[in-house]
Amino acid sequence: MQQSHKRNPEEWVGLFHQAEVALLDRLARAAATWDAGRRRRAGRLVAWLARDVLRLRWRHTVEALQRHLDLNPAAAAALGRRVYDTFFENAVEQASLTYLSGEELDARIRVTGLAHLQRAHARGRGVIIVSGHYGLWELVPPWLCRHGFRMTVVVRRQNNRAVDAWMERMRRRDGVETTDSGYSLREILRALRQGHLLGLMSDQDAGDRGIFVRFFGEAASTVVGPATIALKTGAPVVGLVLHPGRPQPPHHLEIAPPIFPEDFADTDAGRQALTQVFTSQLETWIRARPEQWFWLHRRWKTRPSGRRVPTGR
């Protein structure tokens, strides 16, 4: 008698991961052909599932909005609904990147402040790009590579290896290079010496290894890497975000003036001051369009333990 094969737990996990990436790829392929209205409706359907059915981080999100934007409960809940809708609308469009032509990508983006980036890049030391989980961040690196820059993006790997490989293919289009968030400093220095833009996300809780700066009036543990690397290499720091165009593109890529490391001391206080500058710039963008930021993240999870934190905003 032939014995039936029983799948072990790892096989079931593998099958689930393959199904997840197949669904993601199918959505991305379809989203690339949809108009803006259909992408928006698809995003809001996923947002409804996450927010109203699964209640993923819903209470945390509303409490964070209430506390950091000084909103009453009803206003925080109303904005919270927009946060979920916007995040998943943006996620659907970003997933479509894999199947967009270069010309289609260019047509969706207009830019202001490109001269700021060109000025920083002309110094010949590379540029450290800092941004956050705001708007349509995944569309920025390929657009920059299509317009004459070389770019290396520091990414955090996904637990689902199949999804991680899919996202790697998406991110590496148009010549974008990626490196793991557990990067070696040698790789980073080599990229900057070669004149690359080094892309870093600076808006998530950095745990005990972070440096505390003010973010929405409260101490927030923030990655110290951008400031440390800038002071070590002399590479300028440039903040940017991609504001979604609603109800339809073009989207607005806004590039801030460069931050030059020679204006800061190569000390803990200097790193903290430099980090505060680009953190405050990101806060300004979020305050103007709070629905575009990923409030679901526990940004203020790590609390100071006797460390000095700057006063004020």
BELWOZI-V518170 format. One record per backbone hydrogen bond with DSSP energy under -0.5 kcal/mol. CO is the residue of the C=O (numbers start at 1). NH is the residue of the N-H. If there is no record, write none. Layout:
# BELWOZI-V518170
[[CO | NH] [CO | NH]]
This chain:
# BELWOZI-V518170
[[4 | 6] [5 | 7] [8 | 11] [8 | 12] [9 | 13] [10 | 14] [11 | 15] [12 | 16] [13 | 17] [14 | 18] [15 | 19] [16 | 20] [17 | 21] [18 | 22] [19 | 23] [20 | 24] [21 | 25] [22 | 26] [23 | 27] [24 | 28] [25 | 29] [26 | 30] [27 | 31] [28 | 32] [30 | 33] [30 | 34] [35 | 39] [36 | 40] [37 | 41] [38 | 42] [39 | 43] [40 | 44] [41 | 45] [42 | 46] [43 | 47] [44 | 48] [45 | 49] [46 | 50] [47 | 51] [48 | 52] [48 | 53] [49 | 53] [49 | 54] [50 | 56] [55 | 58] [57 | 61] [58 | 62] [59 | 63] [60 | 64] [61 | 65] [62 | 66] [63 | 67] [64 | 68] [65 | 69] [66 | 71] [72 | 76] [73 | 77] [74 | 78] [75 | 79] [76 | 80] [77 | 81] [78 | 82] [79 | 83] [80 | 84] [81 | 85] [82 | 86] [83 | 87] [84 | 88] [85 | 89] [86 | 90] [87 | 91] [88 | 92] [89 | 93] [90 | 94] [91 | 95] [92 | 96] [94 | 97] [95 | 98] [96 | 99] [97 | 100] [101 | 105] [102 | 106] [103 | 107] [104 | 108] [105 | 108] [106 | 109] [108 | 251] [110 | 253] [112 | 255] [113 | 116] [113 | 117] [114 | 118] [115 | 119] [116 | 120] [117 | 121] [118 | 122] [120 | 123] [121 | 124] [126 | 236] [127 | 129] [127 | 198] [128 | 130] [128 | 238] [129 | 200] [130 | 240] [131 | 202] [132 | 134] [133 | 294] [136 | 139] [137 | 140] [137 | 141] [138 | 142] [139 | 143] [140 | 144] [141 | 145] [142 | 146] [143 | 147] [144 | 147] [144 | 149] [145 | 148] [150 | 197] [151 | 177] [152 | 199] [153 | 155] [153 | 179] [155 | 157] [155 | 181] [159 | 161] [160 | 164] [161 | 165] [162 | 166] [163 | 167] [164 | 168] [165 | 169] [166 | 170] [167 | 171] [168 | 172] [170 | 173] [172 | 175] [173 | 176] [177 | 153] [179 | 155] [180 | 183] [184 | 187] [184 | 188] [185 | 189] [186 | 190] [187 | 191] [188 | 192] [189 | 193] [190 | 194] [191 | 196] [192 | 195] [196 | 127] [196 | 198] [197 | 152] [197 | 199] [198 | 129] [198 | 200] [199 | 154] [200 | 131] [206 | 209] [207 | 210] [211 | 213] [211 | 222] [213 | 220] [215 | 218] [218 | 215] [220 | 213] [221 | 206] [222 | 211] [224 | 228] [225 | 229] [226 | 230] [227 | 231] [228 | 232] [229 | 233] [230 | 234] [236 | 128] [237 | 259] [238 | 130] [239 | 256] [241 | 243] [241 | 254] [242 | 136] [243 | 252] [244 | 246] [251 | 110] [251 | 253] [252 | 243] [252 | 254] [253 | 112] [253 | 255] [254 | 241] [258 | 260] [259 | 237] [260 | 263] [261 | 264] [265 | 267] [267 | 271] [268 | 272] [269 | 273] [270 | 274] [271 | 275] [272 | 276] [273 | 277] [274 | 278] [275 | 279] [276 | 280] [277 | 281] [278 | 282] [279 | 283] [280 | 284] [281 | 285] [282 | 286] [283 | 287] [284 | 288] [285 | 289] [287 | 290] [289 | 292] [290 | 293] [292 | 135] [293 | 295] [294 | 297] [297 | 299] [298 | 301]]
